[in-house]
């Protein structure tokens, strides 16, 4: 979820990320100060499918995940994280080998979620070739209004919290040479959080179909292969399909 960084050192109140309200002054922020989420919060409020009551389990889970994403994207030291137990934390995506807290922080959320075992020639996004910074720039460029996230349903409560989620944004900037379409790109997934007695996360499991995300981002015309007037439209369009969907 994209956000705007500030360097004033002043914490900006955010009603969807309660941990941002009570940060210590010695936090080491990646961009010099705590972030603000005004733009993506507006996208979220305009596009969410449900509005959960304050204090409900769904609202609590939504706040917790958004707070974790905030820490992962903007804090540089695990000792400053309040949402996880760094010593036990593991992130599992689509059944792949778990990533430790250190590995997840080094990779960043996008690279962690988009690692793939596909052959190199079939990877539309090569997480192994992206840094933390470059991966965030890629998606910040593609989704200038941010990439909103919401809880759709919670199936079970703590200590093992199972939920369904939705992630969406508008493809209004370039992605890896593909021109923006202006259309909504979204995907749904399932998540499981294992939490300790203080509700700090020890394990995260995420299951989703990457083709729902990457297919939308690859739908724009590639600048290196423009479709010329009079060309075979079907053939040209086929060259832009996402390999995950085949």
N, C-alpha and C positions, 0 to 999 in steps of 0.2 A: 504494500500500500504506500503510494507515494506521499511524501509530506514535504513541508517547507521548513528548512532549518533556520534558526535564529542564533545570533551570536551575542546577544545582550546578557545572557546568563539568567534572565528572568524566566521562570516557569510560567507557561501559558496554560490556563485551566482548560482541560479537555474532558467533557462529560462521558466520553466513551473509553477513556484510558485513565482510570482513577489513580494509578500509580504515578502518573505524571504530575499529580498535584503536590506530592510530598517527597520531592527529591532532595537529597543532601547536597550541600554546596560543593563537596569535593568529588562529585561525579565527573568522570572523564568522558565528555561527549565527542563523538566522531567529527562533528562539524563546529565545535567550539561552544555550543550551547544546546539546550533542549529544543526539540522540534515543535512545530505547530502543524495542526492537521486541518486547518480551516477549509481548504479546497476539497480534500477527499471526504471530509465530514459532510459537506454539502452534497457531494455526489451520492454518498451513502444515504442521506436523509431523503433525497429525491428518488432514489431507485430501490430502496429496501422493500422487501415483500411483507415483512412483519415488523411491528413495533412492540418489543417486549416490555412488560411492566417493570419498573424499577424494583430491584430486589429479587426478581424471579430467577430461577436456575438458568434459564436461557440467557437473560441479560448478564448474569454473573459470568457465565462461560464466554460469552461474546466479549465482555470487558477484559477477561483474563487473556484471551488469545490476542486481542488487539494490543494489550499492554506488553505481552511477550514479543510480538512483532516489533513494537516500538523499541524495546530494549535491544533486540537482536540487530536492528538496523542502525541504531544511533549511539549505543554504548560500546566502548572499546575494551572494557575489563569485565570479566565474569564476576568478579567480587562486587560489582555494582548492580548485578541483576537481582531483582526481588521476586521474579515470577517462577524461577526454577531452582532446583537443587543441583548446582554445578557438578558436584562429585558423582552423582548418580545419573545425570541426564543423558538420555539417548533419543535421537530422532530417527524414526523409521519411515521411509517413503515408498509406497507400493511394494512392500515386502523386501526391499533391498537391505543390505547390511546397515546396522545402526550407526549413526554419527554421534560422537561425543559432543559435549558442550563446546569444547575448544574447536573441534572440527567444524561444527555448525557456525560458530562465530567467525571463523576464518573464511569459510566459503560464502556466507551470506545466504539469506532465505531463497533467493531465486536459483542460485547454483545448486543448493541443497535439494530443492524440489524438482529441478530439471536435469539432474544427472541421469544418464541413460546408458544402457548396454548395447544400443544399436551400433552397427558398423559406422565408422566415421562419415562415410559418404551419405549416410541416411539420417544424420543428425541435423535437423534444422537449427538447433541451438546447441552449441558445444560448450557445455558447462566447464569442461576441463581447460578450456582456453580463455575463460573469463576470470577476471579478478572480482573481489567483492565490489570495488568501485565501478568497474566497467559493466558488471551485470545490472547494478542499480541504474546506471545511466541509460542502458539499453531500454529498460522498461519505463523509466521516467520519461524518456523521449517518446515512446509509443503511446503512453497513457498520461498526457500532460495534466489531466484533471484528477489523476490518481487511479488506484486500483482498489476498489471498495470490497469489503468482506463482511458477511453477516452469517449468523447462526440461523438455520432454517428450523431445526428441531433438535431437542436433546432427548436421547433415548434412555439414558441411565445416569445417575448422579454419582458423587464421589464415594469411594476413592478411585473408581474407574468410570470416567465420564465419556460416554459415547454420544456423538452428535453428527448432524449433517450440516454442511455449509455451502455457501454460494460466494463466488469471487467474480467481480465484473469491473469493466472499464470501457471507455470509448477509444477506439483505435484512431487517434487524431494526430499522430506523429509517426515518423518512419520507423520501421523495424528491420534491421539487417538488410537494408536495400529495398525493402518492400514499401511501396507508397501507402499512406494511410487511407482507409476507406470511410472513416467517420462512423462506422457501425459499432454496435456493442459487441464486445468479446466477453464471454463468460464461461465458467465451468462450475460444476457441482462436485462435491466430494464428501467423504466420510472421515471423521477424526476420532481418535481415542486418546484421552489424557489420563495418565496414571499419576495421582497426586499423593503427597504424604499428609501427615496429620495437620500440618500448617497450610495445606493446600498449595504447596510449591510443587511444580511439575517435575516428575522423575523420568517419565517417558512420554513421547508423543508418537502416535502412529497416524499417518495420513495416507488415504487412498483416493486417487482421482485419475482421470484419463487425460494425459498431456495433450492429446490431439484436439481436445475441445478448446484449449488455450492457443496452441501453436497453429492449428488449422485456421483460426480466425486471423492471426497475425500474418500468415503467409498468403492470405487471400488477395492482398493488394498486389498490383502489378509490380514486378521486380524491375528496377531502373536499368539493369543490365540487359534485360530481355523484353523490350517494349513490344506490345502487340500492334503490328502494323496494319494499316487499312488494307482490307482485301485478304488478310491472312486467314488461315484455318483457325477460327476462334476456339473450337473444341480442343485442337491440339495445343494451342497456346495456353489455354486455361489449365489443361492437364499438367503442364510443366510446372504450374504454381501450386499443385495440390500438396498437402501435408503428407509426408511418408507414413506417419502414424495411422492415417485413415485408410491406407491401402491393405 
